[in-house]
Amino acid sequence: MRDVLDEVERHWRAGKPVGLGTVVATFRSAPRPAGAAMLVTGDGDVVGSVSGGCVEGAVHERATGALGGDPPELQRYGVSDDDAFAVGLTCGGIIDVFVERIDCRSFPELDKLAASVRAEEPVAVVTVVEHPDSELVGSRLLVWNDRSSGGLGSSRIDDAVLDDARGLLASGRSGVLEYGADGQRRGEGLRVFVNSFEPPPRMLVFGAIDFAAAMARMGSFLGYRVTVCDARSVFATRSRFPDVDEVVVDWPHRYLAGEIEAGRLDERSAVMVLTHDPKFDVPVLEVALRQPLAYVGAMGSRRTHSERLRRLREKGLADSELATLSSPIGLDLGARTPEETAVSIAAELIALRWGGRGVRLSDGEGPIHHGA
């Protein structure tokens, strides 16, 4: 829902309802992840996507019905459905889509959600998507680390869901939880969707060079909050990096250590060292490789890499820490230009995140989505 939240809020504040379809669960090679959303306005306009085009027509029809007064409903689309060919889901996956009407009455806390997302305050939206009592379907609870707002139909249900929802929020994951009809740990009948809105992950690019500009654009495209840092003020300027969130003039290792100490980096954060200069890259890698970050990569030739490893060992880094360093940085795509190199680095980052192997899909067999 993050991608369409601004548009949903705009209509909400104007008193105009929208129909909203949200992917709450996926199976096998589903094209969009849980949380992907598509809204339909009263004028029939569409914003967002739940399937990359496969079932948009069917969801559009149901969202239009929700605008007209149809109750919220959970609908499954997949190749096993009788109408799979009609809705066009030919990728082999299955998706569960919850369709509802969003307005000031059905979602009175929407402004609180939007405010937290803008402030980068972690928040989760818990929605009842299935329950024996149809009146509870669509009930909603907003969950923060230290408070909650709204309700799911009873205090027992709220109490049962709160800790589980905070667990998903802490890990940055969205998903469906199942309980007994009144929140019992054992049982069935109640399904809720926890949509986590964690702040975007950080990408720190060290070295204000042309490759950094291309990498920064790629990082923004992938949804990262991107910072470019260099100790040389003549190169680290906003005019050279207009698309990034922050441009910082500081010694890389000092800035990185400060961000870590302030708690602004986590296990989703990525660090790219593109400086090519031992006096910059060795100190910052010494700091980065001691942290549980998602990715630490350094640019340079194999000869540069060997010399860098020698210097880092002299600093006391263990082989287990050095093994987490991606250097030379990126996948072997034959990249030459800064833009191609940025694609190579992004490809490695994605492969490590999802367990990909970086080979041609046409040369393999089986599911194309790892873990599906």
N, C-alpha and C positions, 0 to 999 in steps of 0.2 A: 504493500500500500504506500510505501514511502514515495514511489515515483509519481503517484497521483494525489498525494496528500494536499499539496498546495491548491490544486483545482477543486478537490472535495471541500476544503475549507472555504474557498471563495464562494462556492454555491451555498454552503451552509450559512455563511454570514449574510448572504443576500436573501436567505429564506427560500431558496430553491432546492428541492430535493433532487437527489441523483440515485440511480440504480448502480449498485456496486457488486461486482463479482470478484471474489478473492480465492486464489489457489490455497487450499488448506492442507493438502497432502498430495504426494506424487509417488508413482511407482514405475520402476524400470526407466525407459528412456523418455521421461516427460520433458517437454521443451522449456518450461519455466519453473522456477523453484517455488516452494511454499512462501506465501506472502505477496507474490505477484498479483497485481490487481488491474481491473478494467472498469471504468465508470461510464455510464450512459446518462446524458443530460436529458432534461425534458424536451429539448429540441432535437434529440436523436443523435447528438454529437458523441463521439467515442474518444476517450483518452486512456492510454495504457493498453496492456495486453495480458492475457492469461495463458496463452499457448503459442505465441509467435505466429498466429494466423489460423491454427488448426480448427479451433472450436469457437472462435470469436462470434460467428453468426448465431450459434445456438445460445451462447451466454448473453449476447445482445438481446435476443428475444425474451429470455427470462428476466433480465434486468429491466427491460421495458415493462414487463408484467409486474415486477416489484414496484416500479414507479406508479403503476396504475392501481396498486392495492393488494397484489398477490402477497401472501405471507413469505417470510424468508425461508429458503430451502437449501439443502445440500444435494448437489447433483454430481454423479460420477460420469466421466467420459473416458472411453477407452476402446481398444480394438475388440474386447469381448462383448461390448454392448451391441444390442440389435441395431442401434442407429449409429454405430461407429462410422460407417462409410458415409452416412448422410452428413454428419458433423465434420468429417474430414480429418479425424485424428489418425493419421496413417503412420506415425513415427514408431508405433509399437508400445507406447507408454499409456499410463492411466493417470488421470488427475481428478481430484475431488475439488469442486468449486462451490463455495458458499455464496449465494446471491441474496441481496437484501436491499432495502430502501434506507438511505441515509438522509436524515434531516435533523432539525434541532430537537425534535421529540424522541426520535429513536437513538440518537447519539448526543446527549446534552453535554458530554465531556470532551467533545471534539476539539474545542479551543485549548483545553488543557494538554491534550495530546500534541497538537501542533506547536504549542509553546515549548514543550519539553524537547521535541525533535529539533526545533530551531536552536535551542540552548544547548544541544548535544548532551542532554540529560537522559540517561538510559530509562526507557519506559516500555512496558509491554501492554498490549491490548488483548484481553481474554474474552472470547465470544463463544456463547453456547451455540453450537452448530447442529446438535442433535439431542433430543430429550423426549421422553414419553408425553410430557405436557407441552403441547405446541406453543403455549403462551410464553414459555421460558426460552424458546429458540430465538436467538438474536439478542438475549440479555448480555450485558457487557460489564467488564470490570477492568479499570485501568490500574496497573501495578507498577510502582516505583520501588526502589530499594528500601525506602523508609516509610512508605505510605501507600494507600490505595483509594480508589474512588469508584462509585457505582456499585453494582451487585449482580449476582448470577441467579437470584431467585430465593436463596436462603443463606443464613449465616454459616450453616454447616458446609454448604457447597463452597462458599467464599473461603472458609478456613482451610478446606481441603486443597483448594487450588492455589492459594497464595504462595506457599513455600515452593511448590513445583514450578509455578510460573517464574518465580525469582531465580530458580535454578537455571531455567532456560535462558532468562534474560542475562544472567551472569556469563553464560557461555556464548551469548550472541546468536542463539538458535531459535527458530520458530518451529512449531509442531503441534500435533493433536495429542491431547491427554484424555484418557477414558476413566470413568468412575461409575459407581452405582448411581441410581437416579437421584439420591439425596447426598451425593458426595462420598459414598462409602468407598474405601480403598479397594475393596473387592466387590466386584459386581459389574454390571454393564447398564447401558441405557443413556448415560450422559457422556457426551463428547464435547470438549471445548478446544478451540483453536487459540494458541498463544502466539501472537504476532509480535516479535521482539524488534524494538527500534533502538538498537545500540548506536552510539556515535560511529561515524565512518572510521575505518582503520587509518593509521598514520603511515605515510611514506616519506622518509627522509632521504633526500638526494644530496650527497656531499660532493662539491666540485662544480663551480658555475661555468660549465663549458657547453658547447653545442650539443653534446650527447645528453647532458643534463636537461636541457630545454626540451628535447624530444621525449626523454623519459618522464619528465614532469607532466607533459601533455598526456602521455599514455596513462600515467597514474591517475590523473583526474578523470580520464575516460573510464577507468576501471572502478571508480568510486572511492578512491583514497583521498584523504586530506593531505595535500602535498606541501612539503617544506623544502626549499633549496637553501643550502647553507655553504658559505665559503668565507674564509678569513680575509679575502681580498675584496675590499669595498668597490674597487673599480669594475669588477666583474659581477658581483652579487648585487644587481640592481633590479628594481621593479620593471624598468623599461625592457630589460633583456628577458624577463620571466613574467610576462603579464598574466599568464593563465594559472599561476600557482596560488595557493592559499597564503603562503608566507615566504618572504625572502629574508634570510638572516645573515648578518655579517658577524661572524664569530669563528673562533677556532673550532673545527668540527668536533674534536673529542670533548671540549669543554661544553659545547652546546648539547651534545648527546647526553653527557653525564647529568647535566642540569635537567633535561627532560625526563630522564629515568628517575632521578631523585624526586621530581615533582609528581611522579606517578602518571605521566601523560603518554606513556608507551605501554603496550601490553603484548600478549602472545600473537596478536594479529598484525603487529607492526612490521614494516619492511624497511631495511636500510640498504641504500646503494652508495658505494664509495667509488667515485669516478675521477678522483683527483690525479692519479698517476704520479704522485709525489710522496715518497716515504715519510717526510716530515709531517704530512697531513694524514695519509691513509693508515699508517701503522698505529698511531695513538688512537684514532677513532675506532679501528677494528679491534684494538685491545679492549676497549670499552664494550663494543657491540657484541663481540663473541662470548662475553661472560653473561649475557642476558638471554632469557628464553623468548627470543623474537621469532617471528614467522619466517623471516628471510634476511640473510646478510650476504650481499654480493659485492665483489670488487673487480673493477676493470683492469685489464693489463694482459701482457703476453704471458706465456708459460714461464719464460725466464723471469719476468717480473714477479710472477706468482711464487716461484721457488725462493727468490730472494726475500719476498714478503713473509713467507712462512718461517724462514730462518730468523728474521728479526722478531717475529711474534713469539717464537719459541724462546728467544733470549729474554722476552718480557715475562716468561713464565706460563704461557698458555699451554694447556694440555692438548694431546692429540685429539681427544674427544671434542674439545672446543673448536679446534681447527677444522675438524671434519664437517662442521656445520657451515663453513664458508663456501659460498658458490664463487669459485674463481678458477679460471677465467669466467667471467660472468655471462649468463645467458645460455640458450640452447644453440646447437650447431645448425643454424639455418643458412649459413653462408652470407650473413649480413655484412654490409659494407657502410652504408650511410648511417647517420645518427638515428633516423627514423626506423630503419630496418633493425638496427641494434636495439632500439627501444622495444620493438616487437619481440625480438629474441629474448630479452630480459623478462618481459611480461609473460611470455610463453613458459619460461622456466618457473616463474612465480606461481602461475596458475597450475602447472603440472605438480609442483610440490604441495600446493594446497589441497588438491583433489586426488593425488596419487596417480597422476597420468605418467605415461612413459615417454612422451615426446616423439612418437613414431607416427607414420602415416596411417590413418584409420583404414584406408583402402587395403593395407597390407595385413590387417588383422581380422579377427572374428570375434563374435560375442558382443555384449553391450558396449555402447560407445560412452556411456556415463559410468565412471567408476563408482562402486558402491551401490549401483542401481540393482 
